[in-house]
């Protein structure tokens, strides 16, 4: 087949070792081929190439259905339920260990995975009104078998056997599919992947099941405030406009279509026939093979894609999106007051070299002195503000760019709502009067250029998906550079875009728990059932905002950014490699006050450094009162530091200050030139900081709201309840709130001196730093905080409950949100404490068991039984106590039924393991070994891995390599024995804690059946823990 190689050269970073080639197939498909030499660091040889045609028996579903990324994420305080150790108020952050130890997609040996992605230029905007959510449903169905590979799970089975995973997401104007796989099996994965776009089966019986998966996915976000607001934007847009739709799809929108006589299968096939052709497709393939080989594979495998005309990402819509002069008041699920101001801009796709929207977002969303947020905070009206055009499809489409300013208001800010909007227009007037400033553009240009020049790598499948999207947006030579570049200064274009920031072009939304529930004007959004009120904005306000009579003197343009780095030299360039030859951090300071680990970067060669510090304070966790006072101090300190941290963050030197378990964690990471300057400013201010009464009131109000919002999501609630049982000292969020409301500023003022009077600090300096520089950075700490060291015996020690022999325990509660339809069951099996000679082998066996059963668990409980969208299993590490969890979230079934089905699956694992043939076992084992030895994508990943060892006080910095060696000796019999010992009664080491969270549509009285069916119900957690034994503390 004839194809053409593009003559355009892809502009890439000087540090990027990959090679790029763009080809055009005669069917219209454009493909970007990426040769990554680090996939085969010793050089590719044809003998290493896998035939790739063998079909495996085991299946893995790497969350392939994905989220509707443009609208499926809850931007308001999304909680990570996989995490374990950290805040017990619903934002658990388990000993960084759960991220780095259980999701081990990184390692120490220089190998990487291969990956591919396909973006197809059709999305939710193309849904027919009679079957909304069809594009998303089509995305689901492509995973369910093809003519060449008819088994529904063939694709995922192949990826699972070979260390891979897959995902997909539906945007408004495109749909993206992507995967990663161990390097030798790229060709085999591409064979299966290509059939998505040539001959999918779309079987009627599979459709009936997958409709339930789409519905369950929708139910995950049913109580998400951000998703409700997004859908209100859609619902209230003008009928006939592409925005006026329901992009998720659910059982009602899809099954109702069938009940109304619509042939849903024919509708899907028609959408596929009309849009899934070469002209609409952008493919990216990343492999270690030479570009010529990758080119041959793509031509061979994708030439059978149907020919079609080229994609045109341009849509002209003559009708407005929304009514003019309206304010919408939406009832919130959480206790929040959020003001959103939305302006419609013209599509700016073609202006990516100028980025006028980013220039304006930088100014309107600034947080430094003179900014709107700084002003609102001084007034006590707001706690945070963000502004800009989002990356999701509805915000950045060929129809329009949607610029959103989101302001989190205080109670007084809500009362002063129209004044807040008035000051926004004062700042807009300031921007018009000041005229566009080239020096500000130059700052953004410098930052963009340095980010591009020293871009950090990301996981291969994410990079493939990003490039595939960029093929839709940028010219061929700019598919990498396009998102970074500020190349052309065009003040006239900035002024033109600014002209759209008028009251007449503005939409106002108020998302608040303070909602008039008795108003006769209440309307209902039909898909989420959200209550809202539509009001007119008075003409006098619109006139006032159009031309404010004055600009407040405290509003002005930002100051120049002192944190933009100017020095990018590498400190390892002039040092003998023999002096640098270290694979692990080494201890360079070990004093009673401070212990510091150090490692110079020899791998990534970028002018970046990561400095992490874990600070143990005195008496910060020994009572519920001290616990909340510590949190209050940290939040007030972050508020005080915000101006400095924001400016540094703009210059890509980021800071994180948080509470991790019972300690404070301070992280500085990014370009290292100004790192010492930033740390010195942070610590100097922290040492002398005492809060004032105005900020105390605002932050206290914000924290009370956060406490009330805790555990609103069933998934995070289930993890919270498990940790509440397992952790010896655990301050319940309701007790914290009760204590917190009575605290005064004088309580905090009396507490702070004692909190900081004695400390112990453990740190890690990693990256583009000499040892001397790392010591100097550490000395900044000890010089500013020259306090008494906190002796080991006075530091809080975490202890984990040791479940009794043969225990079968249940913790059961209702959902916190009375409208939450989802129930959760989490079955936790406690294994052993992570200590001793056998610990490495035990972790390796646990990971291998997880790798073997993860897909069958998903396939049985989600795909076949359709229990719910979220079905997971995997290891948990809780303060160095190893466990294993099975978890299901369902909007259809009660916890009793879910528990029973999980038990049934676990019982059936004996047969699955017995029937696992040697080849399949070897594939799983080898795939896991390769995963543990995979190269870290970036410096940040490597730092995170080292830091997890320090936090856990394990200090086994080559743990992944050690586990990979252990895996080589593990046999199938070891896995079966592990299963029989820890997961199957009547083994005394089978110790289970079940957590049941009951959704609002279940009968909680069924709980009475729990005790006789599943075991002992824990009625009083404190009493239960008082009579229990605990493991010795390790960290």
N, C-alpha and C positions, 0 to 999 in steps of 0.2 A: 504494500500500500504506500502511496506517495505521502510524504510528510515534509514539513519545512522546519529548519532550525532557524530560530530568530537571530538576527545579526546584532540585536541590542545587547549590551553588556550590563548585567545586573550590578549596580553600585553596592559594594559591601564594605563593612568595617575593615580597617587595616589589620585588626586582630582576628578576623574571621578566616579560618583555614579552609573552610568549605568551598567547593566549586559549584557554580550554578549554570544551568543551560535551560533555555526555554524552547520548546518545540510546539508546532501546530500540526495536528493531524488533519487529514483531508475531510474528516467528518465535522470539523469545527472545534474539536476539543483542544484546549490549550493546556500544556503540562509544563511544570517547572521541575527539573531534575536537579537533585542536590547530592553531590558526592561529599560525604563526611569522612575524612581520612582517619578520624579517631574511632570509627566503628570497627575497622580492622587496623589497629595501630601498628601491627607488624607487616602490614601490606596484604592486600587481597590476592588470593590465588583461586583459580577456578575450582580446585579440588574442594575448597571449603564451601562452595555453593551447594545448598540443599536442593534436591530435586523439587521439593515443595509440593508434591502432588498427593502424598499419602494423607488419608483421611483418618483422624483420630477418633477415639471412643469417648474421650472426656470433653466436657463442654464448659466454657466459661463465658459469662455474660458481663462484660465489663461496664455495667451501667449503660448499656448501649442505647437505651432509649433517651437518655439524657434529659436535660431540662430545656424548656423553652427559654433560652438564655436572655432573650430580650424582655421577658416578663416573669420568669419563674423564680427569680432570686429575691429574697426578702432583704432589702438594703438596710432595714432597721434592726441592727443588733442581731445578725444571724448567729446562731449558736452552734458550736461544733460538738456533736454528740459522741464522736469517737474518742474525744479527749477524756482524760481521767483525773489528773491531779491538778489542783489549782483552786480557783474560786468555787466554793460550794453553793453559790447562789444561782447556778444554772449556766455559767459560762466556764465550764470546767476546762482545764488546760493541763491534762495529765502529764507530769514529768516529761517534758518535751518527748519523752520516750515513746508515747503512743504514735506520734508522728514519725519519729526517726527509726523506731524499732519495728513497728508493726506494718507500716506502709513502706517497707524498705524498697524503694525504687532507686536506690543509689548504693554506691559501694566504693571500694578503694582501687580496684584494678582499672586500667585504662581501656574499658570497652563501653560501647553504647548500643542502644537499641536502634533498629530501623523503624521507619514510620511512613505513613501516607495519609493524605486527606483529599477529599473531593468536596468542592463547593458547587452546588447546583443553583442556578439563578432563578429559583422560584421559592416563595415562602408564603407566609400567612396572608399577605395582601391578595394572593390569588385564590383564597378560599371562596367557594361559591356561597352565597348567603344562605342557601338551603342546606348546607352541610358545613357549618363552621368548625374549624379545627382540622380540616381535611389534610392540609399540608403536613401538619404535625402527625396525623394518623398515618399518612403515607410514609413518613420517616420511620415510624415504628415498623411498618409492614415490610420494609426492604430487608430487615434482619431475619425474616421468617422463611428463608429458603429461596433458591433459584432453580431454573430448569437444569442447569449443570450440577448444582449441589442442592438437591431437594430437601435434605434434612434441615429442619427449622434451625437447629443449633450448630450446623456444620461450621459456619464461619467462626463463631465464638469458641467452638470446641478446638478448632485448629489453633487459634490464638492462645487459648488456655494452656494447651499442651506445650506451647513454645514461648512461655513467659510473656505473653502479650495481653492486651486489653483493647477495648473499643469504646467509642462514644459517638454521639450525634446530637445536634440541636437544630431547631427550626427558628429562623429569624423571619422578619417580615418580607424580605426580598430574596432570601436565599436559604438553603439548607446545607449544613456542613456535616460530613461524616469523616471520622478519622480513627486511626488505630496505630498501635506500636507493637513490635514483636521482636524476639531475639533475632540477631543479625542474619543468621544462616537461613531464616525461614521467610524472608521478605517476599520472594517470588511466589511461594505457596500461598501466603496471605493475600497477595495481589490477585492471584487467580480467583480466589473466592470473593474478594472485594469488588473486582471488576464486574462480576455478575449482577451486583446490585443495579447496575446501570445498563444492563443488557437484557436480562431475562428473569426478573423477579416473579415468583409464583403468585403472591397475593391470594392465598387460599382462603375460601370463605370461612372454613372452620377456624382458621387462625385469626381471622378478622374478629370473629365473635369473642374470642378470648382477649384479643389485644385491645378491643374497645374498653374492656374493664381496666386494663393497665393504664390507658390514657385517662380514664375517669379517676383512678386512684392517684395518678400523678397530679391531676387538678386538685383533688381533695387535700394534697399536701400543702397547698398554698391558699386554701379557702379562708384561713384566718390570718393571712399575711396582710398587714396594713399597706405595704407598698404595692402589692399586687391588686388589692382592692382599689387603690387610688389609680393605678394604671388602667384598670378596666373601667373605672368611672370616666377617665379621659376618652376611652373608646366609645362607651355607651352614650356620652353626651356630645360626641362629634356629630356633625351634620349628616343625616341619612344620605347614603349614596357616596359618601367620602370613603376612601380605602381604610381610614382609621376606624370607621364605624363597624366594628366586628368583634368577635370573641375568638382570640387566637389560640387559646389552650386546646379547646375542644373538650368535651366530656361525654358521659354516657347519654345525657339528654340531647345534646346537640347532634350527636351521631346516630343514636338509635331512633330518636324522633324522626330523623330524616328518612330512615328505612320504613318507619311506621307510616310516614306520609307518602309512601309509594316510590321513594327514590331508591334506585339500585346503587347502594353505597360502593359496592365493589366496582361497578362500571364507572362511577364518578372518580374513584381513585385511579383506575386504569386510564381514564381519559386525561386526568391531570398528569399522570406519568407520560402518556403518549405525547401530550402537547408540550411538555417542558423538559423531560429528561432526554435531551439529545445533546450532541457534541457542542453545538453553539452555545449552550447554556452552562457548560461544565469547565471548571478550573481544577486541575489535578496537581498535587504536589507529591513527589516521591523522594524520600530521604534514605539513602543506603550507603554502604561502604564500598559497593562495587563501582568500577569506573563509569563515567557518564555514558559511554557508548553502550555498555551492558544495560544500564537503566533505561536508556532510550530504546533499545531493542525490546525490552520487556514491555514498556508502555505501548509501543507500536503493536506488538503481538497481542496484548491482552485487551486493549481499549479501542482497537480499530473497528470492532463490531458494534460499538456504540452507534446508535442511529444518527445520521447526518441531520444537521439543522442549522438555521441562520444564526449569526452571532448575536450574543446578548447585548441589549442596549439598556444600561442602567439609567434610564431617564423617564420620568413620568410627569406629564403636565396635568394638573388638576385645577380647574377654574373656580371651583366652589371653596369657600373658607372651611377650615377644620372645625372651628367652634363658633358659637354665638358670641357676639361682641358685648362687652360690658357686663359680664356675669361673674358672680362669686359662688363657689360650690362648697358647702359645708358637709363634710363626710364624717360619719361616726367612726371613731377608731376602736380597734380591738384592744390595743395596749393603752396605757395611760400616757399619752403624748399630746403635745400641741405642735403641729408642723404646718408652717405656711409655705406653700409652693406658688411661686410666680412663674408663669410660662409664657414665652414669646415665640412666635413662629418666625423663622428666618428662611430666606431662600436656600435651596440646596447649594451647598458649597463644596461638593465633591471635587470639582475641577480646580478649586483654589487651595489645594493642600500644600503648595509651596509657599503660601502666604499665611494661612491659618488665622484669619481675622477673628474667628469665633474663639480660638484659644487665647489670643491677646486679650479680648474682652473678658473671658472667663478668669484669666489671671488677675485682673483688676477688680472685677465684681466679687470674686470669691476670695480675695486676699484677706489675711487675718492679722496683718501687722498694724502698727500705729497709723491712724488716718483712714483705715478701712471701715467698711460697714459693720463687720462683725466686731471689731475693736470698739466701735462706737456703741453698738447695741449691748455689748457686755458691760460697758461702763454704765449704761442706763439700767442694767439689770433686766433687759428684755429678751435676751437670747443666750443660748449656750453653744450653738454651733451654726455654721452657715457653709453651704457649698453652692457652686454655680458652674454652669457649663452645658455643653451638648454631650449627652451620654453616648457611649459606644454602641448601645443596643439599637436594633434596627428601627424601632418606632421613633427614636430620637434623631437618627442620622440616616435618613432615607433619600431616595431620589426625588421624593415629593417635597420634602422640606427638612430643614434642620430645626429641632425643637430645643430651645435654650431654657433651662430650668434653674431657678434659684430656690434652694430649699433651706428654710430657716427653722431651727428648733427653738421654739419660744418658751419662755417661762410663763407662769400664771399672769404676771403683770404685763408681759409682752403680748399675751393674747388680748388683754384688756386694751392695749394700745395698738391694736392691729393696724388701723388705718394710718396712724402716725408712723409705724414701722415702714409701711409701703411708701409713705410720703418721703421718708429719708432715703429710701432706695432711689426714688426719682430725683432727689437732690444730688445723689452721687452720679446718676446718669447725666444730669445737667453739667456736673463738674467735668465729666469725661468729654462732653461736647465742647465746653468752653476751653478746656486745656488743650484740645486737639491731640491727635495721636502722637505719642512720644517714641521717637526712634530708639532712644537709649533703653527703654523697656523691652522693645522688640529685640534689641541686641542681646540683652540678658537672656531672653528666652532662646535666642539663636545659639548663644554659647552653651547653654544647658543642653539643648537638643543635640548639638554637634558632639559634645563630650559623651553624652549618653550613647550616641550612635558609634562613636569611635571606640568606646570601651564597653560595648553592649555585653551584658551577661547572657549566657545561654540559658535556655529553659528546657523542660522535658521535650523529647523529640516529637511526640504526638501533638503537644500544644503548639510547637513551632510550625509543624506542618499545617495545622488548622489555621494559624495566623497568616501564614504565607498564602494559603488558598483564598482566604478572605481578601488579602491585599491584591491578589490578581484581579479581583472584581473592581477594585477602587483606584489603583494607581497605574501609571504607565509602566511598561515592562522593566525599564532600568531603575525604577523607584520602588519596586515591591518591598524592599527592605527599608530603604532610606526615607520613604514617603511619610511614615508616621513620626519620624524624628525631626524632619527638616523644617526650618524657618528660613527660607532662602531669599524671598523677595519681599522687601518692605514696600507696602502699598497703603499709605495713609488714607487715600481716597476710598479704597475698599473698606477699610476699618470704619470710616465715617458713614459709608453707605450701610454697612451692617448695623452700626449703632442707631441708624435712623429707624430701625424696626422696633426699637425698645420704647414703645409708646403705650400709654394706657389703653388706647383703642385696640392695640394688637396683643393685649395681655389677658391671660386667663388667671384667675385667682382660685386656689383650692386651700381649704382649711381642714386638716385632718386632726380631729381632737376627740378626746373622751368627753369633753364638755360640749354636749350636743343636746339640743332641745328635743327631747323624745316625745313631747306632747304637741309639737307643732302640726298644724293642719296641712302644712306645705311639704311634709315628708314624702319623698319618692323612694322607690326601691330599684336598685340596679339588678336586673333579672338573673344574672349568672352567679354572682356571689351573694345576692340577697342583702347587700349593703344598704343602709339607710342614708339618704342625703337630702339636702335642701338646696334648691337653686334660688339665688336672689339677684336682683339688679343692683349694680353699683350706681350710686347717685351721680347725675351729670356734674354736680358741683365738685365732687371728688375727682372725677376724671379730668375736669378742667384744671383743678389745682395741681394735680400730678403732672399734667402736660407741660406746665411751666412754673415750677416752684418759685415763689417770690425771693427766696434766699437760699444760700448753701451754708450749712452750719460750719463754723470755723474749725471744728475738729475733724471734718472730713477733708482728706487731701490724698494725693497720689502717694504710693509707697516710696520709702527710702531705698537707696541702692542696696543691693544684697551683698553683705560682707562675707557670706559663706560660699560664694561661687568659687570653685577651686581654680587655681592658676598653674599649679605645679602637678605634672602627671608622670614624673620620672619613676622608674621602678627601682626599688632599693636592692633587689637581688642581682642587678645587672653587672655590678662591679665586684661581686663577692665570689670567691672560689666555691665551686659547686660542692667540693668535699666538706666545706664548712657548713653548707646548707643541707647536707644529706640527712634529713630527718623525715620520717613518715608520720610522726605523732607529735602532738603538743608536748612540750617539756615544762617543768615547773621552774620558773625563774625568780619567784619570790615566795617565801614560806615563813611568814611572821605571824605572831599571835593575832594581829589585827587583819592581815590580808594575805591571801594565797593567790598567786597568779600563774596561769599557764600561757604558753606562747608557742606559736608556730608561724614561720614565714611562708608566704605563698610561693610555691615553685611550679604550680600547675597552670593557673589561669592567666598570670602575667598581666594583671590589670591594676591600676592605681586605686584600689579599693581596700578597705580594711573593716573588720567587724570586731568590736570590743563589747563583750558581754560581762555583766557583773551581777552576782547574786548577793544580796545584802540581808543578813540576819540582824534584826533589830531587837531591842530589849523589850520583853513583855508585850510584844505586838499581837500575840495570838492567845494569850493565856486566859482570856475571858471574852464573853460576847461583847462587852462594852469596849474593851481594848481593841478587839478585832474591827469593829465599825469605826472607832476613832482612827485606827491606822488607815483604813480605806478612805476616810474623810480627809485625812492629812494628804494622802497621795493624790486624791482628786483635786484638792485645792492647790497643791504644788504644781500639778500638770496645768491647771488653769493659769497659774502665775507664769509658768514657763512658756506658755503657748506661742507668744509672739516670736521668741527666739527659735523655738523648735519648728515653727512654721517656715520661717525664712530659711533655716538650714534644710528643711525638707524640700523646699522649692529647688534648692541647689543640689538635691539628691544626696544629702547627708541626713539620714533618717534617725529618729529617736523613738524608743518605746520604753515607757515607764509603767510597770504594772505590778500587781500582787500575784505571785505564783505560790499557791499553797499558803505557807506561813512566812514567806520571805518577799522582799522587794526585788524586782528584776529590772535592771537598767541596761538597755541595749543601744549602742550607737553603731550605725553601719552605713557604708556608702563610700564616696570618694574621700580619701584619707588626708588630703591637704589641710583641711580646716578642722580635723577631728579633735585635736588637742584643744583648740580654741573653743569649740562647742562644749566639750566636757568641762573645761574650766569654768565657763559661764554657767552651766547647769549646776555644778556643785557649789560654786560661790553663792549663787542665789538660793540654793536649797539650804545651805548652812545657816543663812541669816533669815530665812523666810518665817514670817508669822502672818496668818491670814487677817484680813480686815472683815468687818461685820457685814458689809454689803455683799462681798463675794461668798462669805460663809452662808448667807441666806440663800443665794442663788444655787450654789453647789449642793447644799443640803436638800433643797427642793428637788433638784435633779436626781440626787441619790435616792430619795424617798420614792420617786417615780420609778427608778430603776429596780428597786427592791420589789415594788408592787408588780412590775412587769416580769419578774423572774419566773421561770418554769411555765411560761405560757405555751411553750411548744412541747408536745408529748415526748418527743425524742430526747430533748435535753432534760426533761423532767425525769425520765426513766434513769438516765445516767446519774442525775442528782440523787435519786432515791437509793440507788445501789451504793454510791459513795457514802451516803449518810449512814448506811449500815456498816460499811467496811472500814471507814476511818475512825480511829479512836476518838479524836477530838474534831467535832464537826459542828459548826454553829449554824443552826437552822435559819433560813432567810426570814421566816416570820418572826423569830426571836430577835433577829438583828433589826428588823423594822421596828418592833416594839420598843427596843432599847434606843434606837436611833432617833425617834421622833422627840424624845425628851432631852437630847443632848443640847448643850449650849456652847457658845464660843469660848466661854471660860473653861469648860470641861476640856476642850481641845488645847487651849493655851497651857493648861496645867499638864497635859499629857505629852506634848511634843518634846520638852527637854529630856524627860526620862526615856522616851522612845529612841532618841538619838544619842543618849549618853554612853552607851556601849554598843559596839557593832562587831560583826565579823563579815568580811567581804571575801568572796572567791570570784576570780575573774578569768577571762580568756581573751587574749589579743591575737588575732589571726588575720593574715593578709599582707599587704604591702607595708610592713613595718619591720625595722631592724629591732634586734633585741633591746638595744639601748633605748629606742623610742618607746617600746612596750613598757620598759621599766619607768621611763619618765611619765608615761600616761598613768601608770599605777601610782606613782608618787603624787600626782595631782590629787588623787583620792586621799592618800594618807596625810598629805600636807593640809588639805582643807578640812578633812574630818580627823583631826588629831585627837581622837577620843580613846577611852579605855577599851581594850579588846574584850569582846564578850566570850567568856570561857565556854568550852564545849558543853559542860554540864548544865549551863543555863540557856543553851540554844534549844528551841523547840524541836522535838524529835517526832517524826510521823511514825505511828504504829498502825498496822493493818490487822483487822480482826481475822483470826484463824477459824474458819468455819469448822464446826464439830465433825467428827468422823461420820460419814454416811449422811450428812445433813441434807434435808430438803426443805428449804425455807421460802416463804412468800412474803413480799411486801406489796401491799395493794392499796391504791388510792384512786380517787376520781381526778379527771382533768381539772386544771385550775380555771380554764376558760370554759364557761358554761355552754358556749356555742361550738366548742371543738369536737368534731365528729370522729377524729382519729383516736384509736386505742393503740397501745404499745405493749408488747410482751418482750422482755429481755431476760434470757436465761443465762446466768453467769455460773460457770464451773470454775472453782478455785483449784489451781494446779499445785504449785509449790512456791516457796520463797526462792527468789533468784540469787542464790548464793551457793558456794561450794563447787567441788570438782565437776559435778554433773550438770551444772547450770547451763553451760554452753550447749551441751547436747540436748537438754530438755527444751531449750528455746528453739533449737533447730528442728526438732521433731514436731513441736507445736506449730511452727510456721509451715512445715511440709504437710501436716494434716490439714491445715487451713487451705493450702494451695490445692489440695486434692478435693476437698469437700465444698469449697466455695461455690463453684458453678452448679454442682448437683443440688445444693441447697437452694440456690436462686431458681434453677430450672423447675424443681419440684414445687416449692412453696409459692413462687410468684407466677412463673410461666404456666404451669399445669394447674395448680390449685387456685391461682389468682387471689391469694390471701390479701395482698396489698402491694403498693408500689415499692416500698422500702423493705427489702429482705436482705439481711446481711449475716455474716458470721466471721469471726476472726479473733486473734489474741488480744488480751488486755494486760497492760503492765501497770499495776497500782502500787506506787512506792516500792518497787522491787518485789512485788508479789505477782506471780504470773497467773493469768486466768484465761478463760476462753468463753466467748459470748455468742449466742444466737439471738437475733433481734428481728422482729417483724412489726411494722406499723400498718394498721388496717382501718379503713373507714366503714368496712362491711361486717366485720366479725368481732365477737366479744373476746376478751382476754382468755377466758376459759377455753374457748374453741381454738384460739391461736396457740395456746400452751399445749393443748392436746396434739395439734398437728405438728408442732415442733418436736414434741416428744416422739411422735410416730416416725418422723424423719430421722431423728437421732438413733432410734432403735434399728432402723433399716440400714444404717451405715455399716453394720457388720457385714451384711451381704455385699454391699458396694465394695468394701475393702477386700473381701475375700475374692471377688471376681476381677479385681484390678489386675490386668496382665502385666508381665514384667516390662514390656516396652512402654506402656503408659506410665507405669511407676517411674521408670528411668527418665521419661520425658518431663514429668513433674519435678523430679529431683534435679535434673540438669538445668531445667528452666529456672528453678529457685536459686541454684548456685550462681547461674549467670546474672540473675537479678541482684544478688548480694554483692557481686563483683562489678556491677555496672559503675561506670565513671560518674562522679558527681556532675550534674549539669552546670553548676556555678559555685563560686566561692561561698555563697550564702548557704547552699545545701551542705557543703563540707563543714562549715562552721556549726551549723545546726546539729550535725551528727556528733561532732566533738563535744558540743555544749551539753547534749543529752547525757553523755557519759559523766560529765562533771556534776550536773544537777542530781543525777542518780547516785553519785559517789561510787560509781563502778570503775571508772578510769580505764576501761578496756577499750582503748581508742581504735584498735583493729578488730572490733567485735564482729563486724560483717565478714571479714576475712576468716576469722576463727570459726564462725558458724558455717561458712562455706566449706571449710575443711571438715568440720563435723558431719556435714551432709553427705560427704563422699563415703562415709562409713555406715550410714543409716540404711537399714533394710526395711522391706515392707512389714516384716514381722515386728519391728520396733514401733512402727506407726499403729499397727493393730493392737499391740500390747498397751501403748499409750491410751488408745481409745477405750479399751476394756478397763484400764486402771482408773481413768479420770472422768469418763463420761457414762459409764454403764454400771448401774447398781447390779448386784449388791456389793460391789467393791467398796470398802470403807473409805477409799480415797476419792470416791465419786461424791463430791460435796457441792451442792447446788443452791444458789440464791436466785429466785425468780422475782422479777419486778413486773407488776401489772398496773398499767395506767388505763383507766376506763373512760372511753369517750362518752359524750353526752347522749348518744343514741343507743347506749347499752344499759342493761339492767344491773345496776351495782349490787342489788340484793343477791344476785347470783354468787357474790363473794362468799356467802355462807357455805357454798359447796366446796370452796377451795381447800379447807383444812383436811377433809376426808379424802379428797382426790389427789392433791399434790403435795401435801406436807403441812408443816407448822407455819401458821400465820404470825408474823411479827406485829403485834398490836402496839407495843410501846418500845420504840427503838432504844431509848436510853436505858430502860430496865434490861433489855436483852443484852446490850453491850456491857452492862455492869457485871453480868454473870458469865461473860465470855472470856476466852483467852485471846491474846494478841501475839503476833510475831514480833521478834526483836526488831528494833528500828535499824534500818540501814542507811536512811537518808533523811 
